Amino acid sequence: MFAHGDRLTRRDLETISDERRRYELVDGTLLVSPSPRPLHQRVVARLLAALTPVCPADCEVLPAPVDVVLDEFTVLIPDVVVGRREMFTDRALAGVPVLAVEVVSPSSRHIDHHLKPARLAAAGCPYYWVIEPDEPTLSCFRLEGNAYALEGEATGEEVLHLDRPYRLDLSPDDLVSRY
């Protein structure tokens, strides 16, 4: 489909029609992820339910798959993204999100902990959260300079009281609970 060794662009990404997997670009390199597990999707759904009521009117909270186009060669798909409404096009979030959230899967651990936060920090995304559903743990990072600093973390039944980017109380157990 693509010539070996070519650096891919967001236009190349748009030609892929397979909807069973998630396709992202980092510096022109294609990343392919399998469809998520039910636990992963449960966390995403609970997080959407928590974030949507506190999201300001000029922003919108959306679940994956929504392309976040950082540049011509880097298109990410956070599990949950909060972006300014005027930055959403009919195809993507064109620019830097306010908040990007990743729910870690066994196949995405390195990408979610290293690759994506590095690209989002370089682009200037002010907030990045990582949720480990198997433990469960919620880690919230805030951009300081050109790197993320841990602003708060909770495990299990602990409740994390957040003031930024929105006033919100979250418990990792509540995000993974079946009930």
ROSE-4610 file (N, C-alpha, C; in Angstrom, 1 decimal, always signed):
// ROSE-4610
residu = [M/M/M/F/F/F/A/A/A/H/H/H/G/G/G/D/D/D/R/R/R/L/L/L/T/T/T/R/R/R/R/R/R/D/D/D/L/L/L/E/E/E/T/T/T/I/I/I/S/S/S/D/D/D/E/E/E/R/R/R/R/R/R/R/R/R/Y/Y/Y/E/E/E/L/L/L/V/V/V/D/D/D/G/G/G/T/T/T/L/L/L/L/L/L/V/V/V/S/S/S/P/P/P/S/S/S/P/P/P/R/R/R/P/P/P/L/L/L/H/H/H/Q/Q/Q/R/R/R/V/V/V/V/V/V/A/A/A/R/R/R/L/L/L/L/L/L/A/A/A/A/A/A/L/L/L/T/T/T/P/P/P/V/V/V/C/C/C/P/P/P/A/A/A/D/D/D/C/C/C/E/E/E/V/V/V/L/L/L/P/P/P/A/A/A/P/P/P/V/V/V/D/D/D/V/V/V/V/V/V/L/L/L/D/D/D/E/E/E/F/F/F/T/T/T/V/V/V/L/L/L/I/I/I/P/P/P/D/D/D/V/V/V/V/V/V/V/V/V/G/G/G/R/R/R/R/R/R/E/E/E/M/M/M/F/F/F/T/T/T/D/D/D/R/R/R/A/A/A/L/L/L/A/A/A/G/G/G/V/V/V/P/P/P/V/V/V/L/L/L/A/A/A/V/V/V/E/E/E/V/V/V/V/V/V/S/S/S/P/P/P/S/S/S/S/S/S/R/R/R/H/H/H/I/I/I/D/D/D/H/H/H/H/H/H/L/L/L/K/K/K/P/P/P/A/A/A/R/R/R/L/L/L/A/A/A/A/A/A/A/A/A/G/G/G/C/C/C/P/P/P/Y/Y/Y/Y/Y/Y/W/W/W/V/V/V/I/I/I/E/E/E/P/P/P/D/D/D/E/E/E/P/P/P/T/T/T/L/L/L/S/S/S/C/C/C/F/F/F/R/R/R/L/L/L/E/E/E/G/G/G/N/N/N/A/A/A/Y/Y/Y/A/A/A/L/L/L/E/E/E/G/G/G/E/E/E/A/A/A/T/T/T/G/G/G/E/E/E/E/E/E/V/V/V/L/L/L/H/H/H/L/L/L/D/D/D/R/R/R/P/P/P/Y/Y/Y/R/R/R/L/L/L/D/D/D/L/L/L/S/S/S/P/P/P/D/D/D/D/D/D/L/L/L/V/V/V/S/S/S/R/R/R/Y/Y/Y]
num = [1/1/1/2/2/2/3/3/3/4/4/4/5/5/5/6/6/6/7/7/7/8/8/8/9/9/9/10/10/10/11/11/11/12/12/12/13/13/13/14/14/14/15/15/15/16/16/16/17/17/17/18/18/18/19/19/19/20/20/20/21/21/21/22/22/22/23/23/23/24/24/24/25/25/25/26/26/26/27/27/27/28/28/28/29/29/29/30/30/30/31/31/31/32/32/32/33/33/33/34/34/34/35/35/35/36/36/36/37/37/37/38/38/38/39/39/39/40/40/40/41/41/41/42/42/42/43/43/43/44/44/44/45/45/45/46/46/46/47/47/47/48/48/48/49/49/49/50/50/50/51/51/51/52/52/52/53/53/53/54/54/54/55/55/55/56/56/56/57/57/57/58/58/58/59/59/59/60/60/60/61/61/61/62/62/62/63/63/63/64/64/64/65/65/65/66/66/66/67/67/67/68/68/68/69/69/69/70/70/70/71/71/71/72/72/72/73/73/73/74/74/74/75/75/75/76/76/76/77/77/77/78/78/78/79/79/79/80/80/80/81/81/81/82/82/82/83/83/83/84/84/84/85/85/85/86/86/86/87/87/87/88/88/88/89/89/89/90/90/90/91/91/91/92/92/92/93/93/93/94/94/94/95/95/95/96/96/96/97/97/97/98/98/98/99/99/99/100/100/100/101/101/101/102/102/102/103/103/103/104/104/104/105/105/105/106/106/106/107/107/107/108/108/108/109/109/109/110/110/110/111/111/111/112/112/112/113/113/113/114/114/114/115/115/115/116/116/116/117/117/117/118/118/118/119/119/119/120/120/120/121/121/121/122/122/122/123/123/123/124/124/124/125/125/125/126/126/126/127/127/127/128/128/128/129/129/129/130/130/130/131/131/131/132/132/132/133/133/133/134/134/134/135/135/135/136/136/136/137/137/137/138/138/138/139/139/139/140/140/140/141/141/141/142/142/142/143/143/143/144/144/144/145/145/145/146/146/146/147/147/147/148/148/148/149/149/149/150/150/150/151/151/151/152/152/152/153/153/153/154/154/154/155/155/155/156/156/156/157/157/157/158/158/158/159/159/159/160/160/160/161/161/161/162/162/162/163/163/163/164/164/164/165/165/165/166/166/166/167/167/167/168/168/168/169/169/169/170/170/170/171/171/171/172/172/172/173/173/173/174/174/174/175/175/175/176/176/176/177/177/177/178/178/178/179/179/179]
x = [+0.8/+0.0/+0.9/+1.9/+2.8/+4.2/+5.1/+6.4/+7.2/+8.0/+8.9/+9.9/+9.9/+10.9/+10.3/+9.2/+8.6/+8.1/+8.2/+7.7/+6.2/+5.3/+3.9/+3.4/+2.3/+1.7/+0.2/-0.4/-1.8/-2.7/-2.3/-3.1/-3.0/-1.9/-1.7/-2.6/-2.6/-3.4/-4.9/-5.3/-6.7/-7.2/-6.2/-6.6/-6.8/-6.4/-6.6/-8.1/-8.7/-10.1/-10.4/-9.4/-9.6/-10.1/-11.3/-11.8/-11.7/-11.0/-10.9/-9.7/-8.8/-7.6/-7.5/-6.6/-6.4/-5.0/-5.0/-3.9/-3.5/-2.2/-1.7/-0.3/+0.1/+1.4/+2.2/+3.5/+4.4/+5.7/+5.9/+7.0/+7.1/+5.9/+5.8/+5.8/+5.9/+5.9/+4.5/+4.0/+2.7/+2.7/+1.8/+1.5/+0.2/+0.1/-1.1/-1.5/-2.7/-3.1/-4.3/-4.5/-5.7/-6.9/-8.1/-9.2/-9.1/-9.7/-9.5/-10.4/-10.0/-10.7/-11.9/-12.9/-14.1/-13.7/-12.7/-12.3/-11.8/-11.0/-10.5/-11.7/-12.7/-13.8/-14.7/-14.7/-15.5/-14.8/-13.5/-12.8/-13.1/-13.0/-13.3/-14.7/-15.6/-17.0/-17.2/-16.6/-16.8/-16.1/-14.9/-14.2/-15.0/-15.6/-16.4/-17.6/-18.2/-19.3/-18.9/-17.6/-17.1/-16.7/-16.0/-15.5/-16.5/-17.5/-18.5/-19.2/-19.7/-20.4/-19.5/-18.2/-17.3/-16.6/-16.8/-16.1/-16.7/-15.9/-16.4/-17.1/-18.0/-18.7/-17.9/-16.7/-15.8/-15.0/-15.2/-14.4/-15.4/-14.9/-15.7/-14.8/-15.5/-14.9/-15.3/-14.4/-14.7/-13.9/-14.5/-13.7/-13.0/-12.1/-11.4/-12.5/-12.3/-11.2/-11.5/-10.7/-10.7/-9.2/-8.9/-7.5/-7.2/-6.0/-5.4/-4.2/-4.4/-3.3/-2.4/-1.2/-0.2/+0.6/+0.9/+1.6/+1.4/+1.9/+1.7/+2.2/+3.1/+3.6/+3.3/+2.5/+2.1/+0.6/+0.0/-1.5/-1.7/-2.2/-2.4/-3.9/-4.3/-5.6/-5.7/-5.8/-5.9/-7.2/-7.3/-8.5/-9.6/-9.3/-10.2/-9.5/-10.1/-9.5/-10.5/-9.9/-10.7/-10.0/-10.8/-10.3/-11.2/-10.6/-11.4/-12.3/-13.6/-14.6/-14.1/-13.5/-13.2/-12.1/-11.4/-10.3/-10.7/-11.9/-12.4/-12.9/-12.4/-12.9/-13.9/-14.3/-15.2/-14.4/-13.1/-12.3/-11.4/-11.1/-10.1/-10.1/-9.3/-8.9/-7.6/-7.7/-6.5/-5.7/-4.8/-4.0/-3.9/-3.5/-3.1/-4.4/-4.6/-5.7/-5.5/-6.5/-6.4/-6.0/-6.5/-6.3/-6.3/-5.3/-5.3/-5.2/-6.0/-6.0/-5.8/-4.9/-4.6/-5.0/-5.7/-6.0/-5.0/-4.1/-3.1/-3.6/-3.2/-3.4/-2.1/-2.1/-0.8/+0.0/-0.6/+0.1/+0.5/+0.0/+0.3/+1.1/+1.6/+2.3/+3.4/+4.3/+5.5/+5.0/+4.1/+3.5/+2.9/+2.0/+1.2/+2.1/+3.2/+4.0/+5.2/+5.6/+6.8/+6.5/+6.1/+6.0/+5.0/+3.7/+2.7/+2.9/+3.3/+3.5/+4.6/+5.6/+6.7/+6.3/+5.4/+4.9/+3.9/+3.1/+2.1/+2.7/+3.7/+4.5/+5.2/+5.8/+6.5/+5.6/+4.3/+3.3/+2.7/+2.8/+2.3/+1.0/+0.6/-0.7/-0.5/-1.3/-1.1/-1.3/-2.2/-2.5/-2.5/-2.0/-1.9/-2.2/-3.1/-3.5/-3.2/-2.8/-2.6/-3.4/-4.2/-4.9/-4.5/-4.1/-3.7/-4.9/-5.7/-6.9/-6.7/-5.6/-5.4/-5.0/-4.4/-4.0/-5.0/-6.0/-6.1/-5.4/-4.8/-4.1/-4.4/-4.6/-4.8/-3.6/-2.9/-1.8/-2.1/-2.0/-2.4/-1.1/-0.8/+0.4/+0.1/+0.9/+0.8/+2.1/+1.9/+3.1/+3.8/+5.1/+6.0/+7.2/+7.3/+8.4/+8.1/+9.0/+8.8/+8.6/+8.2/+8.0/+6.8/+6.3/+5.2/+5.7/+5.1/+5.3/+4.1/+4.3/+3.2/+2.5/+1.2/+0.4/-0.4/-0.7/-1.5/-1.7/-1.8/-1.9/-2.8/-3.6/-4.4/-4.4/-4.5/-4.6/-5.8/-6.4/-7.5/-8.7/-9.0/-10.1/-9.8/-8.5/-8.1/-8.9/-9.2/-9.9/-8.9/-8.7/-7.9/-8.7/-8.4/-9.1/-8.3/-8.9/-8.3/-8.9/-8.0/-8.5/-8.2/-7.3/-6.9/-6.9/-7.3/-7.8/-9.3/-9.9/-11.3/-11.3/-12.2/-12.5/-13.2/-12.6/-13.1/-12.5/-13.3/-12.9/-13.0/-11.9/-11.9/-11.2/-11.8/-11.3/-11.0/-9.8/-9.5/-10.5/-10.8/-11.8/-13.1/-13.6/-14.8/-14.8/-13.6/-13.4/-13.4/-13.1/-13.0/-14.1/-14.9/-16.0/-17.0/-17.5/-18.5/-19.9/-20.0/-21.3/-21.2]
y = [-1.2/+0.0/+1.3/+1.3/+2.4/+1.9/+2.7/+2.3/+2.1/+1.1/+0.8/+2.0/+2.4/+3.5/+4.9/+5.0/+6.4/+6.9/+8.2/+8.9/+9.2/+8.7/+8.9/+10.2/+10.7/+11.9/+11.7/+12.7/+12.6/+12.2/+12.7/+12.3/+10.8/+10.2/+8.8/+8.1/+8.6/+8.0/+7.9/+9.0/+9.1/+8.1/+7.5/+6.5/+5.1/+4.9/+3.6/+3.4/+2.3/+2.1/+1.0/+0.3/-0.7/-0.1/-0.4/+0.2/-0.7/-1.9/-2.8/-2.5/-1.6/-1.3/+0.3/+0.7/+2.2/+2.5/+3.5/+3.8/+5.3/+5.4/+6.7/+6.9/+8.2/+8.5/+9.2/+8.9/+9.6/+9.8/+11.1/+11.5/+10.7/+10.4/+9.8/+8.3/+7.7/+6.2/+5.8/+4.7/+4.2/+3.3/+3.6/+2.8/+2.1/+0.8/+0.1/-0.6/-0.3/-0.9/-1.8/-2.9/-3.7/-3.0/-3.5/-2.9/-3.1/-2.2/-2.3/-3.3/-3.7/-4.7/-4.0/-4.8/-4.2/-3.4/-3.8/-3.0/-1.6/-1.6/-0.3/+0.6/+0.0/+0.8/+1.3/+0.5/+0.8/+2.1/+2.1/+3.2/+4.5/+4.3/+5.5/+6.0/+5.1/+5.5/+6.3/+5.7/+6.4/+7.7/+7.8/+9.1/+10.1/+9.7/+10.7/+11.2/+10.3/+10.7/+11.7/+11.5/+12.4/+13.8/+13.7/+15.0/+15.9/+15.3/+16.0/+17.1/+16.8/+17.9/+19.0/+18.8/+19.9/+20.6/+20.1/+20.7/+22.1/+23.1/+24.4/+24.4/+25.4/+25.5/+25.6/+26.2/+26.4/+25.2/+24.1/+22.8/+21.7/+20.6/+19.4/+18.1/+17.2/+15.9/+14.8/+14.1/+13.1/+11.8/+10.6/+9.4/+9.1/+8.2/+7.7/+6.9/+6.9/+7.4/+8.9/+9.8/+11.2/+11.5/+11.8/+12.1/+13.5/+13.5/+14.8/+15.1/+16.1/+16.4/+17.4/+16.9/+17.8/+18.5/+17.8/+18.3/+17.3/+17.6/+16.8/+15.3/+15.1/+13.7/+13.1/+13.8/+13.2/+13.4/+12.3/+12.2/+11.2/+11.6/+10.7/+10.5/+9.4/+9.2/+8.9/+9.9/+9.6/+8.9/+8.1/+7.4/+8.4/+9.5/+10.6/+11.9/+12.8/+14.1/+15.2/+16.3/+17.5/+18.5/+19.2/+20.2/+21.4/+22.5/+23.7/+23.5/+23.8/+23.5/+24.1/+25.3/+25.9/+25.1/+24.3/+23.5/+22.2/+21.8/+20.6/+20.8/+20.0/+20.1/+19.0/+18.7/+17.6/+16.3/+16.3/+15.1/+14.9/+16.0/+15.8/+17.0/+16.9/+18.0/+18.6/+19.7/+20.3/+21.1/+20.5/+21.2/+20.6/+21.3/+20.8/+20.7/+19.5/+19.4/+20.1/+20.3/+20.9/+19.7/+18.5/+17.4/+16.1/+15.3/+14.0/+12.9/+11.8/+10.8/+9.4/+8.6/+7.3/+6.3/+5.3/+4.1/+3.0/+2.6/+1.7/+0.3/-0.3/-1.7/-2.4/-3.7/-4.4/-4.1/-3.8/-3.6/-2.1/-1.2/+0.2/+0.8/+0.0/+0.5/+1.5/+1.1/+2.0/+3.3/+3.1/+4.2/+5.3/+4.8/+5.6/+6.3/+5.7/+6.2/+7.1/+6.8/+7.5/+8.3/+7.6/+8.2/+9.3/+9.0/+10.0/+11.2/+11.0/+12.2/+13.1/+12.5/+13.2/+14.1/+13.5/+14.3/+15.4/+15.0/+16.0/+17.1/+16.8/+17.9/+18.8/+18.2/+19.0/+20.0/+19.5/+20.3/+21.4/+21.2/+22.2/+21.8/+20.5/+20.1/+20.2/+21.0/+21.4/+20.2/+19.3/+18.2/+16.8/+15.8/+14.5/+13.5/+12.7/+11.7/+10.3/+9.4/+8.0/+7.2/+6.2/+5.3/+3.9/+3.3/+1.8/+1.1/+0.5/-0.2/-1.4/-2.2/-3.4/-3.2/-2.1/-1.9/-1.4/-0.6/+0.6/+1.8/+2.6/+3.8/+4.9/+6.2/+7.4/+8.3/+8.7/+9.6/+10.8/+12.0/+13.2/+14.1/+14.5/+15.3/+16.6/+17.6/+19.0/+19.4/+20.1/+20.5/+21.6/+21.4/+22.4/+22.5/+23.7/+23.8/+23.0/+22.0/+21.2/+19.7/+19.5/+18.1/+18.0/+16.9/+16.7/+16.4/+17.0/+16.8/+16.2/+15.2/+14.6/+15.6/+15.8/+16.7/+16.0/+14.8/+14.0/+12.6/+11.7/+10.3/+9.6/+8.6/+7.8/+6.4/+5.5/+4.1/+3.5/+2.5/+1.8/+2.7/+2.7/+3.4/+4.9/+5.3/+6.7/+7.6/+8.8/+9.8/+10.9/+11.2/+12.3/+13.5/+14.6/+15.8/+16.8/+17.0/+17.8/+19.2/+20.2/+21.6/+22.0/+21.3/+21.6/+20.4/+20.4/+21.5/+21.8/+20.9/+21.1/+20.6/+21.2/+20.8/+19.4/+18.4/+17.1/+16.1/+15.2/+14.2/+12.8/+12.1/+10.8/+9.7/+8.5/+7.3/+6.3/+5.8/+4.7/+3.5/+3.1/+2.0/+2.3/+3.5/+3.9/+3.8/+4.1/+4.0/+2.6/+1.6/+0.3/-0.6/-0.1/-0.9/-1.3/-2.6/-3.0/-2.4/-1.9/-1.4/+0.1]
z = [+0.0/+0.0/+0.0/+0.8/+0.8/+0.5/-0.1/-0.5/+0.8/+0.9/+2.0/+2.3/+3.5/+3.8/+3.7/+3.0/+2.8/+4.2/+4.4/+5.5/+5.2/+6.0/+5.7/+6.2/+5.6/+6.0/+6.5/+7.0/+7.4/+6.2/+5.0/+3.8/+3.5/+3.7/+3.6/+4.6/+5.8/+6.9/+6.5/+5.9/+5.5/+4.4/+3.7/+2.7/+3.3/+4.5/+5.1/+5.5/+5.0/+5.3/+6.3/+6.8/+7.8/+9.2/+9.6/+10.8/+12.0/+11.9/+13.0/+13.9/+13.4/+14.1/+14.2/+15.1/+15.2/+14.5/+13.7/+12.9/+13.3/+13.7/+14.1/+13.4/+13.4/+12.8/+13.8/+14.0/+14.8/+13.9/+13.6/+12.8/+11.5/+10.9/+9.6/+9.7/+10.9/+11.0/+11.5/+10.8/+11.1/+12.4/+13.3/+14.5/+14.3/+14.6/+14.5/+15.8/+16.3/+17.6/+17.4/+18.1/+18.0/+18.7/+18.4/+19.1/+20.6/+21.4/+22.9/+23.5/+24.7/+25.6/+26.2/+26.7/+27.3/+28.6/+29.4/+30.5/+30.1/+29.0/+28.5/+28.1/+27.4/+27.0/+28.2/+29.2/+30.4/+31.0/+31.1/+31.7/+30.8/+29.5/+28.6/+28.9/+28.9/+29.1/+30.4/+31.5/+32.8/+32.9/+32.2/+32.1/+31.4/+30.2/+29.5/+30.3/+31.1/+32.0/+33.1/+33.5/+34.6/+34.0/+32.8/+32.2/+31.6/+30.9/+30.1/+30.9/+32.1/+32.9/+33.3/+33.5/+34.0/+32.9/+31.6/+30.5/+30.1/+30.0/+29.7/+28.3/+28.0/+26.8/+25.6/+25.7/+24.5/+24.2/+24.9/+24.7/+24.5/+24.0/+23.8/+24.2/+24.9/+25.3/+24.3/+23.7/+22.8/+23.0/+22.7/+22.8/+21.5/+21.6/+20.3/+19.5/+18.2/+17.5/+16.9/+17.4/+16.9/+16.6/+15.4/+15.0/+15.6/+16.2/+16.7/+15.8/+14.9/+14.0/+14.6/+15.0/+15.6/+14.5/+13.4/+12.2/+11.1/+9.9/+8.8/+8.9/+9.9/+10.0/+11.4/+12.2/+13.5/+13.8/+13.8/+14.0/+15.1/+16.3/+17.4/+17.6/+18.3/+18.6/+20.1/+21.0/+22.4/+22.7/+23.8/+24.1/+24.5/+25.1/+25.4/+25.1/+24.4/+24.1/+24.4/+25.0/+25.2/+24.3/+23.5/+22.6/+22.5/+22.1/+21.9/+20.6/+20.8/+19.7/+18.4/+18.4/+17.1/+16.4/+17.1/+16.5/+15.9/+16.1/+15.5/+14.1/+13.1/+11.8/+11.6/+10.4/+10.1/+10.2/+10.2/+10.2/+11.4/+12.2/+13.2/+14.2/+15.2/+16.0/+15.4/+14.8/+14.0/+15.0/+15.7/+16.6/+18.0/+19.0/+20.3/+21.2/+21.8/+22.7/+24.0/+24.8/+26.1/+27.1/+26.8/+27.6/+26.7/+26.9/+26.2/+27.3/+27.2/+28.2/+27.4/+28.0/+27.5/+28.6/+28.2/+29.0/+28.5/+29.4/+29.0/+28.7/+27.6/+27.3/+27.2/+27.3/+27.3/+26.0/+24.9/+23.7/+23.5/+24.4/+24.2/+25.3/+26.3/+27.4/+27.1/+26.3/+25.9/+25.2/+24.3/+23.5/+24.4/+25.3/+26.2/+27.3/+27.7/+28.8/+28.3/+27.0/+26.5/+25.2/+24.2/+22.9/+22.8/+23.1/+23.0/+24.0/+25.2/+26.0/+25.5/+25.0/+24.4/+23.3/+22.4/+21.2/+21.6/+22.6/+23.1/+23.8/+24.6/+25.4/+24.4/+23.4/+22.4/+21.6/+21.5/+20.8/+21.7/+23.0/+24.0/+24.6/+24.6/+25.2/+26.8/+27.4/+28.8/+29.8/+29.5/+30.4/+29.7/+30.4/+29.9/+31.1/+30.9/+32.0/+31.4/+32.3/+32.0/+33.1/+32.6/+33.4/+33.2/+34.3/+34.3/+34.8/+34.0/+34.5/+35.3/+35.0/+35.7/+37.2/+37.5/+38.9/+39.9/+39.7/+38.8/+39.3/+38.5/+38.8/+37.8/+38.4/+37.6/+37.8/+36.8/+36.9/+36.1/+36.7/+36.0/+35.9/+34.7/+34.4/+33.9/+34.2/+33.7/+33.1/+31.9/+31.2/+32.0/+32.2/+32.8/+31.9/+31.3/+30.3/+29.1/+28.8/+27.6/+28.0/+29.3/+29.7/+30.8/+30.9/+31.9/+33.3/+34.3/+35.7/+36.3/+37.2/+37.8/+38.8/+38.5/+39.4/+40.4/+40.2/+41.1/+40.7/+41.7/+41.3/+42.4/+42.0/+42.9/+42.4/+43.4/+43.1/+43.9/+43.2/+43.9/+44.3/+45.6/+46.2/+46.4/+46.4/+46.6/+45.7/+46.2/+45.4/+45.1/+43.8/+43.4/+43.2/+43.9/+43.9/+42.9/+41.8/+40.8/+40.7/+40.5/+40.2/+38.8/+38.1/+36.7/+35.9/+34.7/+34.0/+34.4/+35.1/+35.6/+37.0/+37.8/+39.1/+39.1/+39.6/+39.4/+40.5/+41.0/+41.9/+41.2/+41.1/+40.4/+41.3/+41.3/+41.9/+40.8/+40.8/+39.8/+39.9/+41.1/+41.3/+40.6/+40.7/+40.1/+38.6/+38.0/+36.6/+36.0/+36.8/+36.3/+36.8/+37.8/+38.4/+37.4/+37.5/+36.6/+37.0/+38.2/+38.7/+39.0]
